[in-house]
């Protein structure tokens, strides 16, 4: 049947379908919605977790074949609520929060990658102290009793011979507040991030007792990871794989050439001096999750440390193998190889 035999409406429909097909899309397949990653930072953070933002800004997700949208919320409870209600497909949250949700049977979650497995903590103290052992009996500032920094500080100090309750833990607040309290002499020591340490204008009255690498070596605690629901792990496996690939590729780029991270952060955070980013980039050389950050030995240490806390006494015991899904990371490593430097795979 020739075109002249068609009515105008049918002719218009045929032309529309033909043009659509030639451009590579069909009328019955609307453009797919972006894969939404929920993050708990309102701006790009100054730590390796920034890779989630920067992989988006620098196009690593698109190179990995996935269209991503970042959903910013204020805190972990908001991230969990957004994930639960379907406002996002993946959330970057603390291991402690995720594990509690799984242990209480409140959500069926799968941990698929840890973009920034370790908080870049160090222990800072008044300059009069030269070893962690000298902190016994002194006042140690924490966010709150039971917080991650409290749990890790106890573990690290224990490795240096300080009994678990050998110091007086004082709830002070977030790292910047703890640093200010230390400088003012209201506490004797505290654990803060390398980013907070670098940003301090006057460090003349304080010193580093345990540096970042030593802190993580003493307590290989995985602090954050990206989780999806069990249903999403099945229904959006391709998109999850793209995100995992994108984060790993971005992490490897930053590890190989720290200037890439510095340049990107200068654009993302113009409120911070370039020199500060250069100092941070140097300290992060071995911190990037170039192999996905899911070392099962470290995750087992993390699990044991959490369950040793009094707040976890009555919780059902959940092992890493019960909710950590390494298949996406392992597929990425099979396709792109395993980096031989930092971030040991452990399996």
NORGI-V316038 format. One record per residue. N is the residue number from 0. RES is the residue in one letter. SS is DSSP state (hx for helix, st for strand, lp for the rest). PSI is psi in radians with two decimals (none if undefined). D_CENTER is the distance of its C-alpha to the mean C-alpha in Angstrom with 2 decimals. Layout:
# NORGI-V316038
N|RES|SS|PSI|D_CENTER + N|RES|SS|PSI|D_CENTER
This chain:
# NORGI-V316038
0|X|lp|2.20|60.69 + 1|X|lp|2.91|60.56 + 2|X|hx|-0.54|58.56 + 3|X|hx|-0.30|61.79 + 4|X|hx|-0.11|62.22 + 5|X|lp|2.54|58.98 + 6|X|lp|2.82|58.90 + 7|X|hx|-0.75|56.91 + 8|X|hx|-0.73|54.08 + 9|X|hx|-0.62|53.72 + 10|X|hx|-0.76|53.92 + 11|X|hx|-0.69|51.13 + 12|X|hx|-0.77|48.97 + 13|X|hx|-0.74|49.70 + 14|X|hx|-0.69|48.92 + 15|X|hx|-0.79|45.61 + 16|X|hx|-0.73|44.61 + 17|X|hx|-0.79|45.88 + 18|X|hx|-0.74|44.01 + 19|X|hx|-0.75|40.79 + 20|X|hx|-0.68|41.15 + 21|X|hx|-0.44|41.87 + 22|X|lp|-0.02|38.68 + 23|X|lp|0.38|36.58 + 24|X|lp|2.78|35.91 + 25|X|lp|2.72|37.80 + 26|X|lp|-0.48|38.87 + 27|X|lp|0.00|37.62 + 28|X|lp|1.45|33.99 + 29|X|lp|2.75|32.34 + 30|X|lp|2.30|29.34 + 31|X|lp|2.49|26.23 + 32|X|lp|2.60|23.76 + 33|X|lp|2.68|20.39 + 34|X|st|2.12|17.42 + 35|X|st|2.15|15.46 + 36|X|st|2.14|11.68 + 37|X|st|2.21|11.13 + 38|X|st|2.66|8.80 + 39|X|lp|0.32|9.66 + 40|X|lp|2.30|10.45 + 41|X|lp|-0.22|14.03 + 42|X|lp|2.90|13.79 + 43|X|lp|2.13|11.75 + 44|X|lp|2.84|10.03 + 45|X|lp|0.29|11.63 + 46|X|lp|3.01|8.88 + 47|X|hx|-0.33|7.45 + 48|X|hx|-0.24|4.48 + 49|X|hx|-0.30|7.96 + 50|X|hx|-0.50|8.36 + 51|X|hx|-0.81|7.75 + 52|X|hx|-0.84|10.63 + 53|X|hx|-0.52|12.58 + 54|X|hx|-0.53|12.81 + 55|X|hx|-0.87|14.53 + 56|X|hx|-0.62|16.62 + 57|X|lp|0.02|17.75 + 58|X|lp|0.28|18.63 + 59|X|hx|-0.60|16.67 + 60|X|hx|-0.78|16.19 + 61|X|hx|-0.68|19.91 + 62|X|hx|-0.52|20.83 + 63|X|lp|0.03|19.19 + 64|X|lp|0.40|21.35 + 65|X|lp|2.38|19.21 + 66|X|lp|2.12|19.60 + 67|X|st|2.53|16.46 + 68|X|st|2.33|16.44 + 69|X|st|2.28|13.69 + 70|X|st|2.01|14.51 + 71|X|st|2.27|13.74 + 72|X|lp|2.99|14.39 + 73|X|lp|-0.78|14.80 + 74|X|lp|2.98|13.32 + 75|X|hx|-0.78|11.99 + 76|X|hx|-0.66|15.64 + 77|X|hx|-0.64|16.01 + 78|X|hx|-0.75|13.04 + 79|X|hx|-0.75|14.67 + 80|X|hx|-0.71|18.02 + 81|X|hx|-0.70|17.17 + 82|X|hx|-0.73|15.97 + 83|X|hx|-0.65|19.07 + 84|X|lp|-0.03|21.39 + 85|X|lp|0.21|20.41 + 86|X|lp|-0.15|19.25 + 87|X|lp|2.83|16.20 + 88|X|lp|-0.43|15.65 + 89|X|st|2.56|11.96 + 90|X|st|2.45|9.51 + 91|X|st|1.83|5.85 + 92|X|st|2.98|7.01 + 93|X|st|2.54|7.81 + 94|X|hx|-0.66|9.56 + 95|X|hx|-0.76|12.63 + 96|X|hx|-0.76|12.95 + 97|X|hx|-0.78|12.56 + 98|X|hx|-0.64|14.95 + 99|X|hx|-0.70|17.36 + 100|X|hx|-0.72|17.66 + 101|X|hx|-0.79|18.52 + 102|X|hx|-0.54|20.81 + 103|X|lp|0.07|22.63 + 104|X|lp|0.55|23.13 + 105|X|lp|-0.51|21.86 + 106|X|lp|2.54|19.65 + 107|X|lp|1.77|19.58 + 108|X|st|2.71|15.96 + 109|X|st|2.19|14.68 + 110|X|st|2.17|11.37 + 111|X|st|-0.34|11.41 + 112|X|st|2.64|8.61 + 113|X|lp|1.69|5.65 + 114|X|lp|-0.49|4.59 + 115|X|lp|1.46|3.97 + 116|X|lp|-0.48|6.07 + 117|X|lp|2.24|8.08 + 118|X|lp|2.26|8.62 + 119|X|lp|1.15|11.27 + 120|X|st|2.66|14.01 + 121|X|st|2.83|17.70 + 122|X|st|2.07|20.76 + 123|X|st|2.58|23.08 + 124|X|st|2.97|26.62 + 125|X|st|2.60|30.00 + 126|X|lp|-0.34|31.71 + 127|X|lp|-0.30|34.39 + 128|X|lp|2.38|32.12 + 129|X|lp|-0.13|31.85 + 130|X|lp|2.64|30.27 + 131|X|hx|-0.56|27.98 + 132|X|hx|-0.52|31.06 + 133|X|hx|-0.16|32.74 + 134|X|hx|-0.14|30.33 + 135|X|lp|2.19|32.10 + 136|X|lp|-0.07|33.61 + 137|X|lp|3.06|31.77 + 138|X|st|2.13|29.53 + 139|X|st|2.11|25.77 + 140|X|st|2.35|23.68 + 141|X|st|2.92|20.69 + 142|X|lp|-0.89|18.98 + 143|X|lp|2.81|20.98 + 144|X|lp|2.18|22.39 + 145|X|lp|-0.17|20.03 + 146|X|lp|2.90|16.79 + 147|X|hx|-0.75|14.03 + 148|X|hx|-0.57|15.47 + 149|X|hx|-0.84|18.87 + 150|X|hx|-0.79|18.18 + 151|X|hx|-0.70|16.76 + 152|X|hx|-0.72|19.52 + 153|X|hx|-0.73|22.12 + 154|X|hx|-0.76|21.02 + 155|X|hx|-0.82|21.01 + 156|X|hx|-0.61|24.27 + 157|X|hx|-0.67|25.76 + 158|X|hx|-0.39|25.31 + 159|X|lp|0.27|27.30 + 160|X|lp|0.15|30.06 + 161|X|lp|2.12|29.35 + 162|X|lp|2.63|30.04 + 163|X|lp|-0.70|27.36 + 164|X|lp|0.51|29.46 + 165|X|lp|-0.15|30.96 + 166|X|lp|2.85|29.48 + 167|X|st|1.93|29.70 + 168|X|st|2.21|26.33 + 169|X|st|2.16|26.53 + 170|X|st|2.05|24.24 + 171|X|lp|-0.66|23.76 + 172|X|lp|-2.77|20.68 + 173|X|lp|2.83|17.57 + 174|X|hx|-0.80|17.13 + 175|X|hx|-0.63|19.39 + 176|X|hx|-0.69|21.97 + 177|X|hx|-0.69|21.90 + 178|X|hx|-0.75|22.46 + 179|X|hx|-0.71|25.32 + 180|X|hx|-0.64|26.80 + 181|X|hx|-0.81|26.78 + 182|X|hx|-0.62|28.55 + 183|X|lp|-0.14|30.99 + 184|X|lp|0.20|31.81 + 185|X|lp|-0.36|31.00 + 186|X|lp|2.86|28.82 + 187|X|lp|-0.48|29.19 + 188|X|st|2.87|25.63 + 189|X|st|2.88|22.00 + 190|X|st|2.19|18.46 + 191|X|st|2.88|16.66 + 192|X|st|2.77|14.02 + 193|X|hx|-0.52|15.55 + 194|X|hx|-0.77|15.03 + 195|X|hx|-0.74|17.20 + 196|X|hx|-0.80|19.60 + 197|X|hx|-0.60|20.10 + 198|X|hx|-0.21|20.83 + 199|X|lp|2.21|23.55 + 200|X|lp|-0.64|26.93 + 201|X|lp|1.92|29.01 + 202|X|lp|0.28|27.99 + 203|X|lp|-0.46|31.62 + 204|X|lp|0.01|31.72 + 205|X|st|2.89|28.55 + 206|X|st|2.89|27.25 + 207|X|st|2.07|24.37 + 208|X|st|-0.68|25.31 + 209|X|st|2.01|22.33 + 210|X|lp|3.03|20.32 + 211|X|hx|-0.87|16.65 + 212|X|hx|-0.68|17.52 + 213|X|hx|-0.61|19.96 + 214|X|hx|-0.85|17.69 + 215|X|hx|-0.62|15.24 + 216|X|hx|-0.67|18.39 + 217|X|hx|-0.49|19.92 + 218|X|lp|1.44|17.04 + 219|X|lp|1.19|14.72 + 220|X|lp|2.12|12.51 + 221|X|lp|2.04|9.25 + 222|X|lp|-0.69|7.46 + 223|X|st|2.67|4.51 + 224|X|st|2.87|5.13 + 225|X|st|2.23|6.87 + 226|X|st|2.67|10.35 + 227|X|st|2.85|13.72 + 228|X|st|2.78|17.11 + 229|X|hx|-0.63|19.55 + 230|X|hx|-0.77|21.74 + 231|X|hx|-0.62|19.26 + 232|X|hx|-0.55|18.52 + 233|X|hx|-0.78|22.26 + 234|X|hx|-0.41|23.17 + 235|X|lp|0.72|20.52 + 236|X|hx|-0.67|19.90 + 237|X|hx|-0.77|20.80 + 238|X|hx|-0.72|18.31 + 239|X|hx|-0.75|15.43 + 240|X|hx|-0.69|16.74 + 241|X|hx|-0.73|16.81 + 242|X|hx|-0.80|13.17 + 243|X|hx|-0.80|12.30 + 244|X|hx|-0.77|15.05 + 245|X|hx|-0.74|14.05 + 246|X|hx|-0.74|10.55 + 247|X|hx|-0.76|12.36 + 248|X|hx|-0.71|15.26 + 249|X|hx|-0.75|13.57 + 250|X|hx|-0.72|11.87 + 251|X|hx|-0.62|15.41 + 252|X|hx|-0.74|17.03 + 253|X|hx|-0.65|15.27 + 254|X|hx|-0.66|16.06 + 255|X|hx|-0.62|19.59 + 256|X|lp|1.59|20.31 + 257|X|hx|-0.41|18.39 + 258|X|hx|-0.52|20.75 + 259|X|hx|-0.77|19.05 + 260|X|hx|-0.78|15.88 + 261|X|hx|-0.86|18.32 + 262|X|hx|-0.74|20.43 + 263|X|hx|-0.69|17.72 + 264|X|hx|-0.57|16.37 + 265|X|hx|-0.66|20.02 + 266|X|hx|-0.70|20.46 + 267|X|hx|-0.58|17.39 + 268|X|lp|1.28|18.04 + 269|X|lp|-0.15|21.81 + 270|X|lp|-0.13|21.90 + 271|X|lp|2.47|20.67 + 272|X|lp|2.53|23.07 + 273|X|hx|-0.68|22.67 + 274|X|hx|-0.64|23.71 + 275|X|hx|-0.71|20.77 + 276|X|hx|-0.64|18.38 + 277|X|hx|-0.69|20.54 + 278|X|hx|-0.78|20.28 + 279|X|hx|-0.74|16.48 + 280|X|hx|-0.67|16.48 + 281|X|hx|-0.67|18.89 + 282|X|hx|-0.34|16.91 + 283|X|lp|0.07|13.80 + 284|X|lp|-0.66|16.13 + 285|X|lp|0.27|15.20 + 286|X|lp|-0.19|11.47 + 287|X|lp|2.49|10.43 + 288|X|lp|1.19|9.52 + 289|X|lp|-0.28|12.99 + 290|X|lp|0.33|13.77 + 291|X|lp|-0.22|10.78 + 292|X|lp|0.20|9.56 + 293|X|lp|1.07|11.59 + 294|X|lp|2.04|14.27 + 295|X|hx|-0.50|16.36 + 296|X|hx|-0.75|18.04 + 297|X|hx|-0.68|14.96 + 298|X|hx|-0.57|14.02 + 299|X|hx|-0.70|17.69 + 300|X|hx|-0.76|17.64 + 301|X|hx|-0.81|14.79 + 302|X|hx|-0.83|16.94 + 303|X|hx|-0.72|20.07 + 304|X|hx|-0.73|18.85 + 305|X|hx|-0.77|17.87 + 306|X|hx|-0.27|21.19 + 307|X|lp|-0.25|23.08 + 308|X|lp|2.46|22.32 + 309|X|hx|-0.57|25.31 + 310|X|hx|-0.29|23.34 + 311|X|hx|0.07|22.56 + 312|X|lp|-0.74|26.16 + 313|X|lp|0.06|27.27 + 314|X|lp|2.53|24.30 + 315|X|lp|2.37|24.88 + 316|X|lp|2.20|23.52 + 317|X|lp|2.16|20.97 + 318|X|lp|2.71|20.25 + 319|X|hx|-0.68|17.20 + 320|X|hx|-0.33|19.64 + 321|X|hx|-0.30|20.37 + 322|X|lp|-0.15|17.12 + 323|X|st|2.13|14.83 + 324|X|lp|1.78|16.01 + 325|X|lp|0.01|15.88 + 326|X|hx|-0.63|18.41 + 327|X|hx|-0.76|16.33 + 328|X|hx|-0.76|14.82 + 329|X|hx|-0.63|18.34 + 330|X|hx|-0.70|19.97 + 331|X|hx|-0.71|17.96 + 332|X|hx|-0.60|18.97 + 333|X|hx|-0.61|22.48 + 334|X|hx|-0.61|22.75 + 335|X|hx|-0.01|21.28 + 336|X|lp|2.86|21.94 + 337|X|lp|2.25|20.00 + 338|X|lp|2.39|19.14 + 339|X|lp|0.03|21.32 + 340|X|lp|-1.87|19.64 + 341|X|lp|-3.06|16.44 + 342|X|lp|1.12|13.99 + 343|X|lp|2.42|16.88 + 344|X|lp|-0.74|16.85 + 345|X|lp|0.39|18.98 + 346|X|lp|none|20.97
